[in-house]
Each structure stands twice: as C-alpha cells, then as structure tokens.
Amino acid sequence: MSLLMTFRIAFKALGRNKMRTALTMLGMIIGVAAVIAMVALGTGAQQQIEDQVKTAGTNLITIIAGSVNTGGVRSGFGNSPRLTPEDANLLRQLPEIQYVAESISARQQVIYGNQNWNTSVEGTNVDLPDIRSWPLKYGSFFTDDDVKSAAKVAVLGSNVSDTLFGEDVDPTGLQIRVRNHIFHVLGVMTSKGAGSGGSNMDDQIFVPYTTVMKKLTGTTFIQRIYASATSADGVNTAAAAITSALRTSHETAPGEDDFTVQTLDDIVALRTQATATMTSLLAGIAGVSLVVGGIGIMNIMLVSVTERTREIGLRLAIGARGSDVLLQFLIEAIVISIAGGAFGIAIGFLVSELLRVYQGMAASVPANAVLVAVGFSAAVGIFFGFYPARKAAGLDPIDALRFE
C-alpha cells in the first residue's frame, strides 16, 4: 500500500470521530500551551535581568565598605571607616582598571522655590558617567576642579528634575537648596530606570564626593567605590586585583576583609539561578500535562484499535501488510499530537501576550521553544502511539474477522 493511501485512510479515520479526536488533542493543547507560556515568562524574566545589568554600567565592579561592630551591635555594610579616597587612588594605579569613582550618599531634602523632594544625594567624581554608560540630557557633569574644591554643584536625576522643575524643563544654571547650602545645577542625566538592585536610579542627585564629605556628612571615609574593568573578559581578573590591593593596603588576611568586592556576575548569577529554578519548576508541571496528554492519546488509540478490529482484520485478509496497519495508527497518533501542539503553541503565544499587555509581565517566546514544542509533540505521538499501532499490526486476520 502506498504511503499516500495510508495517510488518506488515517485522516478519514480521524475525521469519522471528530469530537473524540478533538478531546484527545485537548491534553496535548493544554500541555504545549503551558510549556510555551512558562518558557516565555522565564525568558522574559531573564531579559529583564540582562536589561537591568546593562543599566548598571559597563564592566562594573563595586567595592563596598564593611560593617562596624560597636558594643556587640553590628551596623550594615558601608559603615566601616576603613574605605577611603586613598583606596580609590590606589585602584586607579591598577592596569586592570579603566575608571574609578568614589561614592558616598545621604538622604536629604532638596528644595527649589515652593517645591521640595526627599532624595538621595550621591557624592561621586567625574568618572561616574563613563562607568555607568550614562549620558546627560541637559548641561554637563562636574569637573575635577569641582571635586578638588568641594564645589557646591549638582547634576540631577530625571525624576528629581521633573519633580522640582516640571517635565521637559532644562534647569541648567538654576539653584537648589540642600540643607542650608545653595547648589548650582549643572545638568540633568537621561532617564535610566531601575538599577541592578531594583532602586530607581533617576531619583537621586550627583555632587562631588568631597562636597558630601565636607559639607553634608562631615565624614572622612566613603561607603563605596565603583570601578570599571578595561574589558568585559577582564572583570574577574580586575576584581581579584582589587581584592589583593586592598588586602595589602588594609593589612587584612583572606576571610578578614573589611570590604566586599562585587561584580555584576555575582548579582546576575543569583537572580538567574532563582529565575531558572522557578522556570524549571513551572515547565516541569507543564511537562506533566504533556505526559498526561500522551497517555490520553494512547488510551484513545487502544480503544480505536478495539473498535476497528474487524476493519483491521479485513485489510489484513485482502493483502495489507502489518507494517501498513502499524504506520496508519502511528500516523493518526502523530497527527493528533502535532495538531494539538500547533493549537497549543498558538494559545501559548496568546497567553504570553495577554500577560505582557494586561499584567505587565515580561514575556518573550524564543524560537527554539517553538521548535522544541513541535518536536516534543511529535515524539509524544510516536512514543504513546507505538504500542496501540503495534497491537493493531499484530492482530491475526482470522481472529480479527471473528471479533464481535
């Protein structure tokens, strides 16, 4: 019997019981749709993490001051007085480092006219825009001379600028008040959104770190140092060089560091692991649906073999080979699986789009997920359809014709 004829007989058999065929597909449809939707959510979450990493800066390495233990009470990271501007100057001498920016922050009330806003005043230096890959929307950043002289100048985050001056207003040249000090506005940064830590990077103002130390906090140490490696491949090498240099400078041994060196890889790895675990769990649940759908296909095919025993016996009696019968039932199982998979993919895309539009969830369906879903659907059809097909092919023609 020709392959084309076998296909025609298989499709006619499926068409005779449309409702049963549709219900048999249902398990596969639900399973594939669930897999597509879960993979889309997982991929979207991964993309969000990568986007947040990009907003943090290029080849970023963060050095955070340690904690302080006073009378058994330990303060949080960033409060140790051991991290100083001299440490930042030391890191500038390392060949693995391209940019270095000191960092010290304080919450302050910022006032302009009758408008005021509580925000973070971030003390830093001129390398910050290069480290963060962060251009300005208006004006310019402060200079090395401003840092050396502890000048009272400020560059605003976009949220702060919009709150104090209104949207799409260039405040360059105007004055704001921070505590009892008048600061001249030099410019406004472009909108950056959420950083790798989840905080709003646009809700802060930038001033020379020396200004924060001398005129706002009265401290002689800094809380953080931001550094940028010379290349993406050299981030880990640069982090190791920083750790070694600071241990030598602070005279600390491994395990006794009064600072913490973090790379974006550390943050990304933690978030990616959590996302991957959740995606795997959800995909596993969806996979169970696929297996259940496959079992449903096998059960229905077994029922079909029983119902069509006399038909099978007649075909075998007039010259059909067992391989023809096996191929026919196998084609029926594969068609049910692939058709169910196709409907499932469409529904999965629809669910992903609905979640993205109405729930604000990041959802992106990768092309390989679609290929895997189609391949898995076909594999389920072959795996769960083979036993019923083999059973049909192995019937004895005489016994099959006698079957009631």
C-alpha positions, -999 to 999 in steps of 0.1 A, spaced: 0 0 0 13 34 -9 22 60 18 -3 85 3 -31 59 7 -20 52 43 -23 89 51 -57 92 34 -70 62 54 -56 77 87 -72 111 81 -105 95 72 -104 75 105 -98 107 125 -125 125 107 -151 99 115 -148 107 152 -142 145 152 -153 151 188 -132 122 202 -102 134 181 -106 170 195 -109 158 231 -78 136 226 -59 167 214 -70 187 244 -44 172 268 -16 180 243 -30 215 236 -30 223 274 5 209 279 21 227 250 4 260 257 16 257 294 52 250 283 52 279 258 38 303 283 62 292 311 92 294 289 81 328 276 78 341 312 112 326 321 129 341 290 112 375 297 125 375 333 160 366 321 158 395 296 148 419 324 178 408 344 201 415 315 185 449 308 190 458 345 226 447 343 231 469 312 217 500 331 242 494 359 272 501 337 299 487 316 322 461 333 311 473 367 328 463 399 315 476 432 337 478 463 316 482 495 329 492 529 324 466 556 303 468 588 312 482 622 308 462 655 302 485 684 293 470 718 281 439 701 258 459 677 268 454 641 259 481 616 252 473 579 276 473 550 290 507 540 296 520 576 332 509 581 356 539 581 384 518 565 374 526 529 388 560 520 395 581 490 431 569 492 419 534 484 402 548 453 435 564 442 453 531 448 428 513 425 435 539 398 470 526 396 460 491 387 464 483 350 432 462 350 411 492 359 399 519 335 377 541 356 372 546 393 345 567 412 342 572 449 307 571 463 291 584 495 254 590 498 230 607 522 192 613 522 184 650 520 155 673 514 161 692 481 143 725 477 135 748 448 111 776 453 80 762 468 88 726 456 108 701 477 117 665 474 134 640 496 160 621 476 195 606 477 224 629 473 251 608 457 287 620 461 309 608 433 335 620 408 338 627 371 342 590 361 307 580 371 290 587 337 317 566 319 314 537 344 276 537 342 275 544 305 251 572 314 248 603 291 233 636 301 200 650 289 209 687 297 240 705 306 273 689 317 287 669 345 310 685 371 348 686 366 379 675 385 383 711 397 348 709 412 358 677 431 391 692 444 374 724 456 344 706 470 322 729 449 285 731 456 273 720 422 248 693 413 236 671 384 200 660 388 184 626 381 155 629 357 128 622 384 142 648 407 143 674 379 108 666 368 95 669 404 112 702 412 111 720 378 85 702 358 88 678 328 109 687 298 124 717 316 161 724 314 171 736 349 208 742 340 220 773 357 193 774 383 199 770 421 186 744 446 190 742 483 203 711 501 201 715 538 215 750 543 237 751 512 229 765 478 239 743 449 241 753 413 225 729 388 249 719 361 227 695 342 203 665 342 210 629 335 190 609 310 164 585 324 179 552 335 151 534 353 157 507 378 192 496 386 205 461 393 195 464 429 159 474 420 163 510 432 152 540 410 184 554 396 167 585 384 157 595 419 190 610 431 213 639 425 250 638 419 275 661 436 313 659 442 320 633 468 342 658 486 313 682 489 292 655 506 321 646 530 329 681 540 296 700 539 268 674 544 281 645 564 314 656 580 330 621 574 364 612 562 356 579 546 335 567 517 309 540 515 316 525 481 340 526 452 327 519 417 353 506 392 352 496 356 374 469 342 393 476 310 373 448 292 343 425 299 366 395 298 388 410 324 362 417 351 370 387 373 408 394 369 402 430 378 381 420 409 409 397 421 435 425 416 413 449 436 409 424 464 446 418 466 455 455 465 430 464 493 441 435 515 477 447 512 466 483 519 444 474 549 467 447 561 439 421 563 441 383 556 416 363 535 384 359 554 391 390 575 383 416 548 367 449 559 353 454 524 333 434 498 340 432 461 310 425 439 308 420 402 276 420 382 282 383 375 275 377 412 242 395 411 232 381 378 241 345 388 219 348 419 189 362 401 193 339 371 195 309 394 163 319 411 146 325 378 158 293 362 147 273 392 112 288 391 110 283 353 122 247 356 95 240 382 67 255 361 80 238 330 81 205 349 45 210 359 36 218 322 56 187 312 34 165 333 5 179 313 22 167 281 28 132 295 -9 131 307 -19 142 272 3 114 257 -13 88 279 -47 101 268 -37 96 232 -25 60 239 -58 52 257 -79 65 229 -58 47 203 -62 14 222 -100 20 222 -98 27 185 -80 -5 178 -106 -24 197 -135 -7 178 -118 -13 144 -107 -48 149 -129 -62 121 -118 -35 98 -81 -43 105 -88 -80 100 -104 -73 66 -75 -51 55 -50 -78 65 -71 -105 48 -71 -87 14 -33 -82 14 -24 -53 36 8 -58 55 12 -55 92 36 -25 86 8 -7 67 -15 -11 97 12 0 121 20 30 100 -16 40 97 -22 41 135 11 57 141 2 85 117 -31 90 135 -13 94 168 14 117 154 -13 139 136 -32 142 169 -1 152 187 12 177 162 -22 193 156 -26 196 194 9 210 196 1 236 169 -30 248 187 -11 247 220 17 269 206 -9 295 193 -27 295 227 7 298 245 16 328 224 -18 344 231 -14 338 269 21 353 269 9 383 250 -21 388 274 2 385 304 26 411 289 -1 436 279 -25 433 308 -3 422 337 29 440 328 49 408 329 79 404 307 72 376 283 92 366 252 88 333 233 121 321 219 121 304 185 138 273 199 110 269 224 85 265 195 108 240 177 111 220 209 74 221 215 67 208 180 94 181 183 82 170 217 46 168 204 57 145 176 78 125 200 49 120 223 27 109 194 53 83 183 61 71 219 25 67 231 11 57 197 36 30 190 21 4 214 -15 7 201 -2 7 165 19 -24 171 -10 -41 188 -32 -34 157 -5 -46 133 0 -78 153 -37 -89 150 -44 -123 134 -67 -117 104 -89 -147 111 -93 -138 148 -100 -102 139 -127 -111 114 -144 -132 141 -143 -104 166 -177 -92 178 
